[in-house]
């Protein structure tokens, strides 16, 4: 067997085991109601169910169907067990090694044609729980019958939509042996569940591969974008630094702006030196190279020449009328002037 075939067999066995465990767990949690039909010596069946109010005590199987009662509401969605008389079955004891207890069903299937007149495909069969015979061997009782015997009863009940149908018989030493079981289409089938699980895992594997490919592509794309961004940052930094000593470099422009823009501290210092002691500035506005001051003084017209004579100001003029009120100690003036920037050391 090739390595691919071996892996496929291991995968099928694993999914089958998981499906069987899942079905067993679900059946333990959600166990359907049990309805049992027990065949008597006369051939009639006795109905055993949890709710049998109004149901007949004896049901006859004739012409391939159960007659004498409406079983549809009784068996709908239930697990039906048909217990047939032992006289309908062939019983054979089988002695096996102790280690064969774990593989009992497979061993019985392999030897059914030797123990009975029928092959495994022509018969329904089952075995009782193994009983230890000393330390090295076990014995089990095999019950077998023609397949058509069980299928007749099963087909008669299949149309009534039970969850499962099982055929059993009484063992000579006591207990019951299940020889056949069929689950309805609505019940969970381990084979179908195993195939569904394989399909889901295959889709998940394909999605994982696609996700890995897409993640690799996005990683390469993001790496390229990061490299391009780093290159642009390097170019911008070089442009900001500019050529050393160049007049049009950003640093040179910033340096020029620093010295061309008037400093508020220098303007205030210059005004404090120019204006006489009887002059009080109450407001000052500095916008670009334009200065506006207002305040109170004894002689407002004399302020214009004083400001014009300074090396820091030019084109001084009144931008509002000069007024005087009885409550003011002097004239209220409003003067504006252009500032000559002299920030260089």
QUIBEL-V575968 format. One record per backbone hydrogen bond with DSSP energy under -0.5 kcal/mol. NH is the residue of the N-H (numbers start at 0). CO is the residue of the C=O. E is the energy in kcal/mol with one decimal. If there is no record, write none. Layout:
BEGIN
((NH,CO,E) (NH,CO,E))
END
This chain:
BEGIN
((5,1,-2.3) (6,2,-2.4) (7,3,-2.2) (8,4,-2.4) (9,5,-2.4) (10,6,-2.5) (11,7,-2.6) (12,8,-2.5) (13,9,-2.3) (14,10,-2.5) (15,11,-2.3) (16,12,-2.1) (17,13,-2.4) (18,14,-2.6) (19,15,-2.5) (20,16,-2.3) (21,17,-2.4) (22,18,-2.7) (23,19,-2.6) (24,20,-2.4) (25,21,-2.5) (26,22,-2.6) (27,23,-1.8) (28,24,-2.0) (29,25,-3.2) (30,28,-0.6) (31,29,-0.6) (34,78,-3.0) (35,47,-3.4) (36,80,-3.0) (37,35,-0.6) (37,45,-2.4) (38,36,-0.5) (38,82,-3.1) (39,43,-3.2) (42,39,-1.2) (44,58,-3.6) (45,37,-2.9) (47,35,-3.1) (47,45,-0.5) (48,46,-0.5) (49,33,-0.6) (51,49,-0.5) (54,51,-1.9) (58,44,-2.6) (59,66,-1.8) (61,59,-0.7) (61,64,-2.6) (64,61,-1.4) (66,59,-3.9) (66,64,-0.5) (70,68,-1.0) (74,70,-2.6) (75,71,-1.3) (76,160,-2.5) (77,74,-2.2) (78,32,-2.7) (79,77,-0.6) (79,163,-3.0) (80,34,-2.5) (80,78,-0.5) (81,79,-0.5) (81,165,-3.2) (82,36,-3.0) (82,80,-0.7) (83,81,-0.8) (83,167,-2.8) (87,84,-1.6) (88,85,-1.9) (89,143,-3.2) (90,88,-0.5) (91,141,-2.3) (93,139,-2.6) (95,137,-2.7) (97,135,-2.0) (99,96,-1.5) (100,97,-1.5) (101,98,-0.7) (102,99,-1.1) (103,100,-0.9) (106,102,-2.1) (107,103,-2.4) (108,104,-2.2) (109,105,-1.9) (110,106,-1.4) (111,107,-0.7) (111,108,-0.5) (113,110,-0.8) (114,110,-1.8) (115,111,-2.0) (121,118,-0.7) (122,118,-0.8) (123,144,-2.7) (124,178,-0.8) (125,142,-2.0) (127,140,-2.0) (130,138,-2.7) (132,136,-3.1) (136,132,-0.8) (137,95,-3.0) (138,130,-2.5) (139,93,-2.2) (141,91,-3.2) (141,139,-0.5) (142,125,-2.6) (143,89,-2.0) (144,123,-2.0) (146,121,-2.5) (148,145,-1.2) (149,145,-0.8) (149,146,-0.5) (150,146,-2.4) (151,147,-1.4) (152,148,-0.8) (153,149,-2.1) (154,150,-2.7) (155,151,-1.3) (156,152,-1.1) (156,153,-0.6) (157,153,-1.6) (158,154,-0.7) (159,156,-1.6) (160,157,-1.5) (162,77,-2.0) (163,77,-1.2) (164,181,-3.1) (165,79,-2.7) (166,179,-2.6) (167,81,-2.9) (168,176,-1.4) (169,83,-0.7) (170,174,-2.9) (173,170,-1.6) (176,168,-2.6) (178,166,-2.5) (178,176,-0.5) (179,166,-1.4) (181,164,-3.1) (183,162,-2.0) (186,183,-0.9) (189,187,-0.5) (192,188,-2.9) (193,189,-2.4) (194,190,-2.3) (195,191,-2.6) (196,192,-2.5) (197,193,-2.2) (198,194,-2.4) (199,195,-2.6) (200,196,-2.5) (201,197,-2.4) (202,198,-2.6) (203,199,-2.6) (204,200,-2.5) (205,201,-2.5) (206,202,-2.7) (207,203,-2.3) (208,204,-2.4) (209,205,-2.7) (210,206,-2.8) (211,207,-2.3) (212,208,-2.4) (213,209,-2.9) (214,210,-2.6) (215,211,-2.3) (216,212,-2.4) (217,213,-2.9) (218,214,-2.4) (219,215,-2.3) (220,216,-2.5) (221,217,-3.0) (222,218,-2.2) (223,219,-2.3) (224,220,-2.4) (225,221,-2.4) (226,222,-2.3) (227,223,-2.4) (228,224,-2.6) (229,225,-2.4) (230,226,-2.2) (231,227,-2.3) (232,228,-2.4) (233,229,-2.3) (234,230,-2.2) (235,231,-2.6) (236,232,-2.5) (237,233,-2.3) (238,234,-2.6) (239,235,-2.4) (240,236,-2.6) (241,237,-2.8) (245,242,-2.3) (248,245,-0.7) (249,238,-0.6) (250,239,-0.6) (252,248,-2.4) (253,249,-2.5) (254,250,-2.3) (255,251,-2.6) (256,252,-2.6) (257,253,-2.0) (258,254,-1.5) (259,255,-2.1) (260,256,-1.9) (266,262,-2.2) (267,263,-2.5) (268,264,-2.2) (269,265,-2.5) (270,266,-2.4) (271,267,-2.1) (272,268,-1.2) (273,269,-1.8) (274,270,-2.5) (278,275,-1.3) (279,295,-3.1) (281,279,-0.6) (281,293,-2.2) (282,293,-2.1) (284,291,-3.2) (286,284,-0.5) (286,289,-2.5) (289,286,-1.8) (290,336,-3.0) (291,284,-2.6) (292,334,-3.1) (293,282,-2.1) (294,332,-1.6) (295,279,-2.2) (296,330,-2.3) (302,299,-1.8) (303,299,-0.5) (303,300,-0.8) (304,300,-0.6) (305,301,-1.1) (306,302,-2.3) (307,303,-2.4) (308,304,-2.1) (309,305,-0.6) (309,306,-1.0) (312,309,-0.6) (313,337,-2.2) (316,335,-2.3) (318,333,-1.6) (319,333,-0.9) (322,331,-2.0) (327,324,-1.3) (330,296,-3.5) (331,322,-3.8) (332,294,-2.0) (332,330,-0.6) (334,292,-2.6) (335,316,-3.0) (336,290,-2.3) (337,313,-3.0) (338,288,-3.0) (339,311,-3.1) (340,338,-0.7) (342,258,-1.0))
END
